[in-house]
Amino acid sequence: MKRYIITEKQLDELKKLLERYEEGLPTRYCGGSAVDDLEAAQDLIDEMEESVEKDWNSLFETWRDLKFLIEDVEGQEERK
């Protein structure tokens, strides 16, 4: 099994990425609120459509930053 050394700075970056990921999750779509009529449903759909692209971009940026950090850590493989 390979071993890696991670710096305190990288650990902090990982924690920030986790926070960004959790904030970026579109939990507002899962709120369980009931929609009573067609107009309210259409308003909710319109709101969701507007925010989907923003949510996707936020999650993609977090994924990209995580990928780069993993590559950085992999470059620090501990030599025996």
PDB file with SEQRES, HELIX, SHEET and CRYST1 records, atoms N, CA, C and O in Angstrom:
SEQRES   1 A   80  MET LYS ARG TYR ILE ILE THR GLU LYS GLN LEU ASP GLU          
SEQRES   2 A   80  LEU LYS LYS LEU LEU GLU ARG TYR GLU GLU GLY LEU PRO          
SEQRES   3 A   80  THR ARG TYR CYS GLY GLY SER ALA VAL ASP ASP LEU GLU          
SEQRES   4 A   80  ALA ALA GLN ASP LEU ILE ASP GLU MET GLU GLU SER VAL          
SEQRES   5 A   80  GLU LYS ASP TRP ASN SER LEU PHE GLU THR TRP ARG ASP          
SEQRES   6 A   80  LEU LYS PHE LEU ILE GLU ASP VAL GLU GLY GLN GLU GLU          
SEQRES   7 A   80  ARG LYS                                                      
HELIX    1 AA1 GLU A    8  GLY A   24  1                                  17    
HELIX    2 AA2 THR A   27  CYS A   30  5                                   4    
HELIX    3 AA3 LEU A   38  GLU A   74  1                                  37    
CRYST1    1.000    1.000    1.000  90.00  90.00  90.00 P 1           1          
ATOM      1  N   MET A   1       0.845  -1.170   0.000  1.00  0.00           N  
ATOM      2  CA  MET A   1       0.000   0.000   0.000  1.00  0.00           C  
ATOM      3  C   MET A   1       0.893   1.238   0.000  1.00  0.00           C  
ATOM      4  O   MET A   1       1.863   1.314   0.754  1.00  0.00           O  
ATOM      5  N   LYS A   2       0.564   2.183  -0.834  1.00  0.00           N  
ATOM      6  CA  LYS A   2       1.328   3.427  -0.896  1.00  0.00           C  
ATOM      7  C   LYS A   2       0.977   4.303   0.297  1.00  0.00           C  
ATOM      8  O   LYS A   2      -0.137   4.260   0.817  1.00  0.00           O  
ATOM      9  N   ARG A   3       1.946   5.092   0.713  1.00  0.00           N  
ATOM     10  CA  ARG A   3       1.730   6.032   1.816  1.00  0.00           C  
ATOM     11  C   ARG A   3       2.012   7.434   1.300  1.00  0.00           C  
ATOM     12  O   ARG A   3       2.919   7.650   0.497  1.00  0.00           O  
ATOM     13  N   TYR A   4       1.219   8.375   1.777  1.00  0.00           N  
ATOM     14  CA  TYR A   4       1.366   9.758   1.355  1.00  0.00           C  
ATOM     15  C   TYR A   4       1.471  10.648   2.579  1.00  0.00           C  
ATOM     16  O   TYR A   4       0.897  10.366   3.631  1.00  0.00           O  
ATOM     17  N   ILE A   5       2.205  11.709   2.418  1.00  0.00           N  
ATOM     18  CA  ILE A   5       2.297  12.721   3.462  1.00  0.00           C  
ATOM     19  C   ILE A   5       1.435  13.889   3.010  1.00  0.00           C  
ATOM     20  O   ILE A   5       1.541  14.348   1.873  1.00  0.00           O  
ATOM     21  N   ILE A   6       0.596  14.357   3.894  1.00  0.00           N  
ATOM     22  CA  ILE A   6      -0.251  15.503   3.571  1.00  0.00           C  
ATOM     23  C   ILE A   6       0.106  16.638   4.528  1.00  0.00           C  
ATOM     24  O   ILE A   6       0.246  16.432   5.733  1.00  0.00           O  
ATOM     25  N   THR A   7       0.247  17.813   3.979  1.00  0.00           N  
ATOM     26  CA  THR A   7       0.617  18.956   4.808  1.00  0.00           C  
ATOM     27  C   THR A   7      -0.612  19.516   5.506  1.00  0.00           C  
ATOM     28  O   THR A   7      -1.747  19.229   5.126  1.00  0.00           O  
ATOM     29  N   GLU A   8      -0.367  20.312   6.521  1.00  0.00           N  
ATOM     30  CA  GLU A   8      -1.479  20.950   7.232  1.00  0.00           C  
ATOM     31  C   GLU A   8      -2.261  21.864   6.288  1.00  0.00           C  
ATOM     32  O   GLU A   8      -3.486  21.953   6.371  1.00  0.00           O  
ATOM     33  N   LYS A   9      -1.549  22.535   5.402  1.00  0.00           N  
ATOM     34  CA  LYS A   9      -2.207  23.408   4.421  1.00  0.00           C  
ATOM     35  C   LYS A   9      -3.139  22.592   3.518  1.00  0.00           C  
ATOM     36  O   LYS A   9      -4.261  23.014   3.239  1.00  0.00           O  
ATOM     37  N   GLN A  10      -2.677  21.433   3.067  1.00  0.00           N  
ATOM     38  CA  GLN A  10      -3.508  20.588   2.210  1.00  0.00           C  
ATOM     39  C   GLN A  10      -4.719  20.064   2.972  1.00  0.00           C  
ATOM     40  O   GLN A  10      -5.812  19.966   2.412  1.00  0.00           O  
ATOM     41  N   LEU A  11      -4.532  19.729   4.243  1.00  0.00           N  
ATOM     42  CA  LEU A  11      -5.654  19.282   5.061  1.00  0.00           C  
ATOM     43  C   LEU A  11      -6.695  20.392   5.192  1.00  0.00           C  
ATOM     44  O   LEU A  11      -7.895  20.136   5.088  1.00  0.00           O  
ATOM     45  N   ASP A  12      -6.240  21.614   5.417  1.00  0.00           N  
ATOM     46  CA  ASP A  12      -7.162  22.748   5.484  1.00  0.00           C  
ATOM     47  C   ASP A  12      -7.900  22.935   4.163  1.00  0.00           C  
ATOM     48  O   ASP A  12      -9.095  23.228   4.149  1.00  0.00           O  
ATOM     49  N   GLU A  13      -7.179  22.764   3.050  1.00  0.00           N  
ATOM     50  CA  GLU A  13      -7.812  22.877   1.733  1.00  0.00           C  
ATOM     51  C   GLU A  13      -8.881  21.801   1.554  1.00  0.00           C  
ATOM     52  O   GLU A  13      -9.951  22.073   1.009  1.00  0.00           O  
ATOM     53  N   LEU A  14      -8.595  20.584   2.010  1.00  0.00           N  
ATOM     54  CA  LEU A  14      -9.588  19.506   1.928  1.00  0.00           C  
ATOM     55  C   LEU A  14     -10.832  19.838   2.734  1.00  0.00           C  
ATOM     56  O   LEU A  14     -11.952  19.606   2.280  1.00  0.00           O  
ATOM     57  N   LYS A  15     -10.639  20.378   3.922  1.00  0.00           N  
ATOM     58  CA  LYS A  15     -11.779  20.754   4.759  1.00  0.00           C  
ATOM     59  C   LYS A  15     -12.611  21.843   4.088  1.00  0.00           C  
ATOM     60  O   LYS A  15     -13.840  21.803   4.133  1.00  0.00           O  
ATOM     61  N   LYS A  16     -11.946  22.813   3.468  1.00  0.00           N  
ATOM     62  CA  LYS A  16     -12.665  23.883   2.769  1.00  0.00           C  
ATOM     63  C   LYS A  16     -13.424  23.331   1.569  1.00  0.00           C  
ATOM     64  O   LYS A  16     -14.545  23.755   1.285  1.00  0.00           O  
ATOM     65  N   LEU A  17     -12.807  22.379   0.862  1.00  0.00           N  
ATOM     66  CA  LEU A  17     -13.491  21.758  -0.269  1.00  0.00           C  
ATOM     67  C   LEU A  17     -14.732  21.009   0.185  1.00  0.00           C  
ATOM     68  O   LEU A  17     -15.766  21.056  -0.482  1.00  0.00           O  
ATOM     69  N   LEU A  18     -14.640  20.325   1.305  1.00  0.00           N  
ATOM     70  CA  LEU A  18     -15.806  19.624   1.837  1.00  0.00           C  
ATOM     71  C   LEU A  18     -16.912  20.617   2.175  1.00  0.00           C  
ATOM     72  O   LEU A  18     -18.079  20.370   1.874  1.00  0.00           O  
ATOM     73  N   GLU A  19     -16.558  21.727   2.793  1.00  0.00           N  
ATOM     74  CA  GLU A  19     -17.555  22.759   3.102  1.00  0.00           C  
ATOM     75  C   GLU A  19     -18.189  23.297   1.829  1.00  0.00           C  
ATOM     76  O   GLU A  19     -19.407  23.466   1.765  1.00  0.00           O  
ATOM     77  N   ARG A  20     -17.361  23.570   0.802  1.00  0.00           N  
ATOM     78  CA  ARG A  20     -17.896  24.072  -0.467  1.00  0.00           C  
ATOM     79  C   ARG A  20     -18.836  23.058  -1.105  1.00  0.00           C  
ATOM     80  O   ARG A  20     -19.875  23.424  -1.655  1.00  0.00           O  
ATOM     81  N   TYR A  21     -18.466  21.784  -1.029  1.00  0.00           N  
ATOM     82  CA  TYR A  21     -19.304  20.732  -1.595  1.00  0.00           C  
ATOM     83  C   TYR A  21     -20.651  20.679  -0.883  1.00  0.00           C  
ATOM     84  O   TYR A  21     -21.702  20.618  -1.521  1.00  0.00           O  
ATOM     85  N   GLU A  22     -20.603  20.702   0.454  1.00  0.00           N  
ATOM     86  CA  GLU A  22     -21.841  20.634   1.226  1.00  0.00           C  
ATOM     87  C   GLU A  22     -22.719  21.852   0.972  1.00  0.00           C  
ATOM     88  O   GLU A  22     -23.942  21.730   0.901  1.00  0.00           O  
ATOM     89  N   GLU A  23     -22.108  23.027   0.836  1.00  0.00           N  
ATOM     90  CA  GLU A  23     -22.876  24.240   0.552  1.00  0.00           C  
ATOM     91  C   GLU A  23     -23.454  24.211  -0.856  1.00  0.00           C  
ATOM     92  O   GLU A  23     -24.518  24.777  -1.111  1.00  0.00           O  
ATOM     93  N   GLY A  24     -22.747  23.549  -1.769  1.00  0.00           N  
ATOM     94  CA  GLY A  24     -23.178  23.514  -3.158  1.00  0.00           C  
ATOM     95  C   GLY A  24     -24.272  22.516  -3.450  1.00  0.00           C  
ATOM     96  O   GLY A  24     -24.903  22.581  -4.505  1.00  0.00           O  
ATOM     97  N   LEU A  25     -24.511  21.591  -2.532  1.00  0.00           N  
ATOM     98  CA  LEU A  25     -25.563  20.605  -2.766  1.00  0.00           C  
ATOM     99  C   LEU A  25     -26.919  21.297  -2.824  1.00  0.00           C  
ATOM    100  O   LEU A  25     -27.231  22.120  -1.963  1.00  0.00           O  
ATOM    101  N   PRO A  26     -27.697  20.984  -3.795  1.00  0.00           N  
ATOM    102  CA  PRO A  26     -28.991  21.662  -3.960  1.00  0.00           C  
ATOM    103  C   PRO A  26     -30.062  21.127  -3.014  1.00  0.00           C  
ATOM    104  O   PRO A  26     -31.085  20.611  -3.465  1.00  0.00           O  
ATOM    105  N   THR A  27     -29.839  21.244  -1.719  1.00  0.00           N  
ATOM    106  CA  THR A  27     -30.790  20.723  -0.736  1.00  0.00           C  
ATOM    107  C   THR A  27     -32.118  21.463  -0.774  1.00  0.00           C  
ATOM    108  O   THR A  27     -33.130  20.941  -0.307  1.00  0.00           O  
ATOM    109  N   ARG A  28     -32.126  22.651  -1.315  1.00  0.00           N  
ATOM    110  CA  ARG A  28     -33.382  23.413  -1.358  1.00  0.00           C  
ATOM    111  C   ARG A  28     -34.446  22.709  -2.203  1.00  0.00           C  
ATOM    112  O   ARG A  28     -35.635  22.997  -2.070  1.00  0.00           O  
ATOM    113  N   TYR A  29     -34.015  21.779  -3.079  1.00  0.00           N  
ATOM    114  CA  TYR A  29     -34.978  21.055  -3.897  1.00  0.00           C  
ATOM    115  C   TYR A  29     -35.618  19.904  -3.132  1.00  0.00           C  
ATOM    116  O   TYR A  29     -36.613  19.331  -3.578  1.00  0.00           O  
ATOM    117  N   CYS A  30     -35.057  19.574  -2.005  1.00  0.00           N  
ATOM    118  CA  CYS A  30     -35.515  18.409  -1.245  1.00  0.00           C  
ATOM    119  C   CYS A  30     -36.206  18.821   0.043  1.00  0.00           C  
ATOM    120  O   CYS A  30     -36.286  18.031   0.984  1.00  0.00           O  
ATOM    121  N   GLY A  31     -36.697  20.025   0.096  1.00  0.00           N  
ATOM    122  CA  GLY A  31     -37.249  20.556   1.333  1.00  0.00           C  
ATOM    123  C   GLY A  31     -38.556  19.926   1.757  1.00  0.00           C  
ATOM    124  O   GLY A  31     -38.969  20.097   2.904  1.00  0.00           O  
ATOM    125  N   GLY A  32     -39.209  19.217   0.887  1.00  0.00           N  
ATOM    126  CA  GLY A  32     -40.442  18.551   1.255  1.00  0.00           C  
ATOM    127  C   GLY A  32     -41.638  19.478   1.345  1.00  0.00           C  
ATOM    128  O   GLY A  32     -42.674  19.104   1.895  1.00  0.00           O  
ATOM    129  N   SER A  33     -41.508  20.680   0.810  1.00  0.00           N  
ATOM    130  CA  SER A  33     -42.645  21.597   0.879  1.00  0.00           C  
ATOM    131  C   SER A  33     -43.691  21.195  -0.157  1.00  0.00           C  
ATOM    132  O   SER A  33     -43.361  20.836  -1.287  1.00  0.00           O  
ATOM    133  N   ALA A  34     -44.937  21.260   0.245  1.00  0.00           N  
ATOM    134  CA  ALA A  34     -46.033  20.887  -0.642  1.00  0.00           C  
ATOM    135  C   ALA A  34     -46.409  22.066  -1.537  1.00  0.00           C  
ATOM    136  O   ALA A  34     -46.348  23.223  -1.122  1.00  0.00           O  
ATOM    137  N   VAL A  35     -46.790  21.758  -2.745  1.00  0.00           N  
ATOM    138  CA  VAL A  35     -47.243  22.776  -3.691  1.00  0.00           C  
ATOM    139  C   VAL A  35     -48.736  22.556  -3.900  1.00  0.00           C  
ATOM    140  O   VAL A  35     -49.170  21.478  -4.307  1.00  0.00           O  
ATOM    141  N   ASP A  36     -49.517  23.605  -3.610  1.00  0.00           N  
ATOM    142  CA  ASP A  36     -50.969  23.462  -3.624  1.00  0.00           C  
ATOM    143  C   ASP A  36     -51.624  23.677  -4.980  1.00  0.00           C  
ATOM    144  O   ASP A  36     -52.688  23.119  -5.252  1.00  0.00           O  
ATOM    145  N   ASP A  37     -50.998  24.480  -5.831  1.00  0.00           N  
ATOM    146  CA  ASP A  37     -51.662  24.744  -7.108  1.00  0.00           C  
ATOM    147  C   ASP A  37     -50.645  24.810  -8.244  1.00  0.00           C  
ATOM    148  O   ASP A  37     -49.434  24.827  -8.022  1.00  0.00           O  
ATOM    149  N   LEU A  38     -51.163  24.846  -9.444  1.00  0.00           N  
ATOM    150  CA  LEU A  38     -50.322  24.830 -10.637  1.00  0.00           C  
ATOM    151  C   LEU A  38     -49.419  26.052 -10.702  1.00  0.00           C  
ATOM    152  O   LEU A  38     -48.259  25.940 -11.099  1.00  0.00           O  
ATOM    153  N   GLU A  39     -49.926  27.208 -10.321  1.00  0.00           N  
ATOM    154  CA  GLU A  39     -49.120  28.435 -10.374  1.00  0.00           C  
ATOM    155  C   GLU A  39     -47.931  28.348  -9.412  1.00  0.00           C  
ATOM    156  O   GLU A  39     -46.818  28.738  -9.762  1.00  0.00           O  
ATOM    157  N   ALA A  40     -48.165  27.845  -8.219  1.00  0.00           N  
ATOM    158  CA  ALA A  40     -47.077  27.689  -7.247  1.00  0.00           C  
ATOM    159  C   ALA A  40     -46.053  26.675  -7.756  1.00  0.00           C  
ATOM    160  O   ALA A  40     -44.848  26.852  -7.574  1.00  0.00           O  
ATOM    161  N   ALA A  41     -46.541  25.620  -8.392  1.00  0.00           N  
ATOM    162  CA  ALA A  41     -45.636  24.613  -8.944  1.00  0.00           C  
ATOM    163  C   ALA A  41     -44.773  25.215 -10.050  1.00  0.00           C  
ATOM    164  O   ALA A  41     -43.573  24.951 -10.121  1.00  0.00           O  
ATOM    165  N   GLN A  42     -45.386  26.023 -10.910  1.00  0.00           N  
ATOM    166  CA  GLN A  42     -44.632  26.654 -11.996  1.00  0.00           C  
ATOM    167  C   GLN A  42     -43.586  27.623 -11.447  1.00  0.00           C  
ATOM    168  O   GLN A  42     -42.472  27.697 -11.966  1.00  0.00           O  
ATOM    169  N   ASP A  43     -43.944  28.366 -10.397  1.00  0.00           N  
ATOM    170  CA  ASP A  43     -42.982  29.278  -9.767  1.00  0.00           C  
ATOM    171  C   ASP A  43     -41.788  28.502  -9.219  1.00  0.00           C  
ATOM    172  O   ASP A  43     -40.641  28.920  -9.375  1.00  0.00           O  
ATOM    173  N   LEU A  44     -42.067  27.371  -8.578  1.00  0.00           N  
ATOM    174  CA  LEU A  44     -40.994  26.545  -8.027  1.00  0.00           C  
ATOM    175  C   LEU A  44     -40.104  25.999  -9.140  1.00  0.00           C  
ATOM    176  O   LEU A  44     -38.880  25.987  -9.007  1.00  0.00           O  
ATOM    177  N   ILE A  45     -40.705  25.552 -10.222  1.00  0.00           N  
ATOM    178  CA  ILE A  45     -39.936  25.034 -11.362  1.00  0.00           C  
ATOM    179  C   ILE A  45     -39.055  26.125 -11.948  1.00  0.00           C  
ATOM    180  O   ILE A  45     -37.887  25.881 -12.251  1.00  0.00           O  
ATOM    181  N   ASP A  46     -39.600  27.323 -12.112  1.00  0.00           N  
ATOM    182  CA  ASP A  46     -38.818  28.438 -12.650  1.00  0.00           C  
ATOM    183  C   ASP A  46     -37.620  28.756 -11.753  1.00  0.00           C  
ATOM    184  O   ASP A  46     -36.512  28.983 -12.239  1.00  0.00           O  
ATOM    185  N   GLU A  47     -37.855  28.769 -10.454  1.00  0.00           N  
ATOM    186  CA  GLU A  47     -36.774  29.041  -9.498  1.00  0.00           C  
ATOM    187  C   GLU A  47     -35.689  27.969  -9.586  1.00  0.00           C  
ATOM    188  O   GLU A  47     -34.496  28.273  -9.547  1.00  0.00           O  
ATOM    189  N   MET A  48     -36.114  26.720  -9.703  1.00  0.00           N  
ATOM    190  CA  MET A  48     -35.154  25.622  -9.780  1.00  0.00           C  
ATOM    191  C   MET A  48     -34.343  25.692 -11.067  1.00  0.00           C  
ATOM    192  O   MET A  48     -33.136  25.455 -11.047  1.00  0.00           O  
ATOM    193  N   GLU A  49     -34.984  26.013 -12.180  1.00  0.00           N  
ATOM    194  CA  GLU A  49     -34.275  26.101 -13.452  1.00  0.00           C  
ATOM    195  C   GLU A  49     -33.186  27.161 -13.404  1.00  0.00           C  
ATOM    196  O   GLU A  49     -32.095  26.965 -13.938  1.00  0.00           O  
ATOM    197  N   GLU A  50     -33.485  28.281 -12.764  1.00  0.00           N  
ATOM    198  CA  GLU A  50     -32.516  29.366 -12.679  1.00  0.00           C  
ATOM    199  C   GLU A  50     -31.298  28.980 -11.851  1.00  0.00           C  
ATOM    200  O   GLU A  50     -30.188  29.428 -12.138  1.00  0.00           O  
ATOM    201  N   SER A  51     -31.489  28.162 -10.839  1.00  0.00           N  
ATOM    202  CA  SER A  51     -30.377  27.858  -9.943  1.00  0.00           C  
ATOM    203  C   SER A  51     -29.618  26.582 -10.298  1.00  0.00           C  
ATOM    204  O   SER A  51     -28.526  26.356  -9.777  1.00  0.00           O  
ATOM    205  N   VAL A  52     -30.166  25.752 -11.166  1.00  0.00           N  
ATOM    206  CA  VAL A  52     -29.503  24.490 -11.500  1.00  0.00           C  
ATOM    207  C   VAL A  52     -28.123  24.736 -12.106  1.00  0.00           C  
ATOM    208  O   VAL A  52     -27.157  24.079 -11.717  1.00  0.00           O  
ATOM    209  N   GLU A  53     -28.016  25.662 -13.042  1.00  0.00           N  
ATOM    210  CA  GLU A  53     -26.724  25.927 -13.673  1.00  0.00           C  
ATOM    211  C   GLU A  53     -25.715  26.445 -12.649  1.00  0.00           C  
ATOM    212  O   GLU A  53     -24.553  26.038 -12.658  1.00  0.00           O  
ATOM    213  N   LYS A  54     -26.154  27.333 -11.778  1.00  0.00           N  
ATOM    214  CA  LYS A  54     -25.275  27.865 -10.736  1.00  0.00           C  
ATOM    215  C   LYS A  54     -24.805  26.732  -9.821  1.00  0.00           C  
ATOM    216  O   LYS A  54     -23.620  26.642  -9.500  1.00  0.00           O  
ATOM    217  N   ASP A  55     -25.729  25.873  -9.405  1.00  0.00           N  
ATOM    218  CA  ASP A  55     -25.375  24.749  -8.540  1.00  0.00           C  
ATOM    219  C   ASP A  55     -24.396  23.812  -9.237  1.00  0.00           C  
ATOM    220  O   ASP A  55     -23.419  23.366  -8.634  1.00  0.00           O  
ATOM    221  N   TRP A  56     -24.656  23.518 -10.495  1.00  0.00           N  
ATOM    222  CA  TRP A  56     -23.781  22.622 -11.247  1.00  0.00           C  
ATOM    223  C   TRP A  56     -22.378  23.206 -11.341  1.00  0.00           C  
ATOM    224  O   TRP A  56     -21.397  22.496 -11.118  1.00  0.00           O  
ATOM    225  N   ASN A  57     -22.270  24.499 -11.672  1.00  0.00           N  
ATOM    226  CA  ASN A  57     -20.962  25.130 -11.788  1.00  0.00           C  
ATOM    227  C   ASN A  57     -20.214  25.101 -10.465  1.00  0.00           C  
ATOM    228  O   ASN A  57     -19.008  24.855 -10.435  1.00  0.00           O  
ATOM    229  N   SER A  58     -20.917  25.350  -9.386  1.00  0.00           N  
ATOM    230  CA  SER A  58     -20.294  25.332  -8.065  1.00  0.00           C  
ATOM    231  C   SER A  58     -19.756  23.947  -7.728  1.00  0.00           C  
ATOM    232  O   SER A  58     -18.628  23.814  -7.255  1.00  0.00           O  
ATOM    233  N   LEU A  59     -20.553  22.926  -7.970  1.00  0.00           N  
ATOM    234  CA  LEU A  59     -20.109  21.555  -7.691  1.00  0.00           C  
ATOM    235  C   LEU A  59     -18.971  21.136  -8.617  1.00  0.00           C  
ATOM    236  O   LEU A  59     -18.057  20.429  -8.194  1.00  0.00           O  
ATOM    237  N   PHE A  60     -19.022  21.568  -9.875  1.00  0.00           N  
ATOM    238  CA  PHE A  60     -17.956  21.226 -10.817  1.00  0.00           C  
ATOM    239  C   PHE A  60     -16.643  21.870 -10.393  1.00  0.00           C  
ATOM    240  O   PHE A  60     -15.596  21.224 -10.435  1.00  0.00           O  
ATOM    241  N   GLU A  61     -16.686  23.136  -9.984  1.00  0.00           N  
ATOM    242  CA  GLU A  61     -15.472  23.821  -9.532  1.00  0.00           C  
ATOM    243  C   GLU A  61     -14.889  23.134  -8.299  1.00  0.00           C  
ATOM    244  O   GLU A  61     -13.672  22.988  -8.186  1.00  0.00           O  
ATOM    245  N   THR A  62     -15.745  22.715  -7.386  1.00  0.00           N  
ATOM    246  CA  THR A  62     -15.281  22.005  -6.194  1.00  0.00           C  
ATOM    247  C   THR A  62     -14.637  20.683  -6.585  1.00  0.00           C  
ATOM    248  O   THR A  62     -13.578  20.336  -6.063  1.00  0.00           O  
ATOM    249  N   TRP A  63     -15.256  19.944  -7.493  1.00  0.00           N  
ATOM    250  CA  TRP A  63     -14.702  18.676  -7.968  1.00  0.00           C  
ATOM    251  C   TRP A  63     -13.345  18.894  -8.623  1.00  0.00           C  
ATOM    252  O   TRP A  63     -12.405  18.139  -8.374  1.00  0.00           O  
ATOM    253  N   ARG A  64     -13.239  19.925  -9.461  1.00  0.00           N  
ATOM    254  CA  ARG A  64     -11.982  20.224 -10.151  1.00  0.00           C  
ATOM    255  C   ARG A  64     -10.871  20.544  -9.148  1.00  0.00           C  
ATOM    256  O   ARG A  64      -9.754  20.042  -9.274  1.00  0.00           O  
ATOM    257  N   ASP A  65     -11.178  21.380  -8.152  1.00  0.00           N  
ATOM    258  CA  ASP A  65     -10.182  21.727  -7.140  1.00  0.00           C  
ATOM    259  C   ASP A  65      -9.766  20.503  -6.329  1.00  0.00           C  
ATOM    260  O   ASP A  65      -8.594  20.356  -5.983  1.00  0.00           O  
ATOM    261  N   LEU A  66     -10.716  19.632  -6.028  1.00  0.00           N  
ATOM    262  CA  LEU A  66     -10.407  18.399  -5.301  1.00  0.00           C  
ATOM    263  C   LEU A  66      -9.490  17.504  -6.137  1.00  0.00           C  
ATOM    264  O   LEU A  66      -8.543  16.918  -5.612  1.00  0.00           O  
ATOM    265  N   LYS A  67      -9.767  17.402  -7.413  1.00  0.00           N  
ATOM    266  CA  LYS A  67      -8.950  16.592  -8.314  1.00  0.00           C  
ATOM    267  C   LYS A  67      -7.508  17.102  -8.332  1.00  0.00           C  
ATOM    268  O   LYS A  67      -6.571  16.306  -8.265  1.00  0.00           O  
ATOM    269  N   PHE A  68      -7.324  18.420  -8.422  1.00  0.00           N  
ATOM    270  CA  PHE A  68      -5.978  18.992  -8.431  1.00  0.00           C  
ATOM    271  C   PHE A  68      -5.265  18.750  -7.105  1.00  0.00           C  
ATOM    272  O   PHE A  68      -4.064  18.481  -7.086  1.00  0.00           O  
ATOM    273  N   LEU A  69      -5.990  18.845  -6.005  1.00  0.00           N  
ATOM    274  CA  LEU A  69      -5.383  18.612  -4.695  1.00  0.00           C  
ATOM    275  C   LEU A  69      -4.957  17.150  -4.552  1.00  0.00           C  
ATOM    276  O   LEU A  69      -3.891  16.867  -4.005  1.00  0.00           O  
ATOM    277  N   ILE A  70      -5.773  16.232  -5.035  1.00  0.00           N  
ATOM    278  CA  ILE A  70      -5.418  14.809  -4.994  1.00  0.00           C  
ATOM    279  C   ILE A  70      -4.152  14.559  -5.807  1.00  0.00           C  
ATOM    280  O   ILE A  70      -3.267  13.824  -5.369  1.00  0.00           O  
ATOM    281  N   GLU A  71      -4.061  15.166  -6.986  1.00  0.00           N  
ATOM    282  CA  GLU A  71      -2.859  15.007  -7.804  1.00  0.00           C  
ATOM    283  C   GLU A  71      -1.637  15.561  -7.079  1.00  0.00           C  
ATOM    284  O   GLU A  71      -0.551  14.987  -7.159  1.00  0.00           O  
ATOM    285  N   ASP A  72      -1.813  16.671  -6.375  1.00  0.00           N  
ATOM    286  CA  ASP A  72      -0.730  17.270  -5.604  1.00  0.00           C  
ATOM    287  C   ASP A  72      -0.268  16.320  -4.501  1.00  0.00           C  
ATOM    288  O   ASP A  72       0.932  16.126  -4.306  1.00  0.00           O  
ATOM    289  N   VAL A  73      -1.218  15.730  -3.785  1.00  0.00           N  
ATOM    290  CA  VAL A  73      -0.883  14.799  -2.703  1.00  0.00           C  
ATOM    291  C   VAL A  73      -0.213  13.549  -3.275  1.00  0.00           C  
ATOM    292  O   VAL A  73       0.750  13.046  -2.697  1.00  0.00           O  
ATOM    293  N   GLU A  74      -0.711  13.048  -4.395  1.00  0.00           N  
ATOM    294  CA  GLU A  74      -0.114  11.857  -5.004  1.00  0.00           C  
ATOM    295  C   GLU A  74       1.346  12.098  -5.387  1.00  0.00           C  
ATOM    296  O   GLU A  74       2.151  11.167  -5.395  1.00  0.00           O  
ATOM    297  N   GLY A  75       1.681  13.336  -5.700  1.00  0.00           N  
ATOM    298  CA  GLY A  75       3.057  13.685  -6.028  1.00  0.00           C  
ATOM    299  C   GLY A  75       3.968  13.669  -4.815  1.00  0.00           C  
ATOM    300  O   GLY A  75       5.186  13.786  -4.950  1.00  0.00           O  
ATOM    301  N   GLN A  76       3.395  13.527  -3.641  1.00  0.00           N  
ATOM    302  CA  GLN A  76       4.159  13.520  -2.399  1.00  0.00           C  
ATOM    303  C   GLN A  76       4.237  12.121  -1.802  1.00  0.00           C  
ATOM    304  O   GLN A  76       4.334  11.965  -0.585  1.00  0.00           O  
ATOM    305  N   GLU A  77       4.195  11.107  -2.657  1.00  0.00           N  
ATOM    306  CA  GLU A  77       4.241   9.726  -2.167  1.00  0.00           C  
ATOM    307  C   GLU A  77       5.482   9.524  -1.312  1.00  0.00           C  
ATOM    308  O   GLU A  77       6.588   9.910  -1.690  1.00  0.00           O  
ATOM    309  N   GLU A  78       5.276   8.918  -0.164  1.00  0.00           N  
ATOM    310  CA  GLU A  78       6.373   8.674   0.776  1.00  0.00           C  
ATOM    311  C   GLU A  78       7.260   7.567   0.226  1.00  0.00           C  
ATOM    312  O   GLU A  78       6.777   6.489  -0.121  1.00  0.00           O  
ATOM    313  N   ARG A  79       8.532   7.831   0.150  1.00  0.00           N  
ATOM    314  CA  ARG A  79       9.498   6.833  -0.350  1.00  0.00           C  
ATOM    315  C   ARG A  79      10.023   6.018   0.819  1.00  0.00           C  
ATOM    316  O   ARG A  79      10.333   6.561   1.880  1.00  0.00           O  
ATOM    317  N   LYS A  80      10.120   4.721   0.617  1.00  0.00           N  
ATOM    318  CA  LYS A  80      10.620   3.833   1.683  1.00  0.00           C  
ATOM    319  C   LYS A  80      12.122   3.728   1.630  1.00  0.00           C  
ATOM    320  O   LYS A  80      12.721   3.028   2.446  1.00  0.00           O  
TER     321      LYS A  80                                                      
END                                                                             
